[in-house]
Amino acid sequence: MATIGSGIAVAGAAIGTGIGNGRVIAAMIEGTSRQPELEGKLRTNMFVGVALIEAVPILAFVISLMLLSK
């Protein structure tokens, strides 16, 4: 049962991360198209946001491995 739960948790985190990254990048492209002079600042903020979003599935994977090892 823990194996199925771990798989579902990691899959949900991966799907959520894909959606989140897509929204962040789309917002950056839209902001750049509206104000091209802010491209550097927007890109920096986008990379920070994407890095924070990418941490979620990594944490979910580590937690699922911890649950499986019990």
Backbone hydrogen bonds, N-H to C=O, Kabsch-Sander energy under -0.5 kcal/mol:
donor,donor_aa,acceptor,acceptor_aa,energy
5,G,1,M,-2.2
6,S,2,A,-2.5
7,G,3,T,-2.2
8,I,4,I,-2.4
9,A,5,G,-2.2
10,V,6,S,-2.4
11,A,7,G,-2.4
12,G,8,I,-2.5
13,A,9,A,-2.1
14,A,10,V,-2.2
15,I,11,A,-2.4
16,G,12,G,-2.5
17,T,13,A,-2.1
18,G,14,A,-2.1
19,I,15,I,-2.2
20,G,16,G,-2.6
21,N,17,T,-2.9
22,G,18,G,-2.0
23,R,19,I,-2.1
24,V,20,G,-2.4
25,I,21,N,-2.5
26,A,22,G,-2.2
27,A,23,R,-2.2
28,M,24,V,-1.9
29,I,25,I,-2.3
30,E,26,A,-2.3
31,G,27,A,-2.5
32,T,28,M,-2.3
33,S,29,I,-2.1
34,R,30,E,-1.6
35,Q,31,G,-2.6
38,L,35,Q,-1.8
39,E,36,P,-1.5
42,L,38,L,-2.7
43,R,39,E,-2.6
44,T,40,G,-2.1
45,N,41,K,-2.2
46,M,42,L,-2.4
47,F,43,R,-2.4
48,V,44,T,-1.9
49,G,45,N,-2.4
50,V,46,M,-2.9
51,A,47,F,-2.2
52,L,48,V,-2.1
53,I,49,G,-2.3
54,E,50,V,-2.5
55,A,51,A,-0.9
56,V,52,L,-0.5
56,V,53,I,-1.1
58,I,54,E,-0.9
59,L,55,A,-2.3
60,A,56,V,-2.5
61,F,57,P,-2.3
62,V,58,I,-2.3
63,I,59,L,-2.6
64,S,60,A,-2.3
65,L,61,F,-2.2
66,M,62,V,-2.1
67,L,63,I,-2.3
68,L,64,S,-2.1
69,S,65,L,-1.6
70,K,66,M,-0.5
70,K,67,L,-0.7
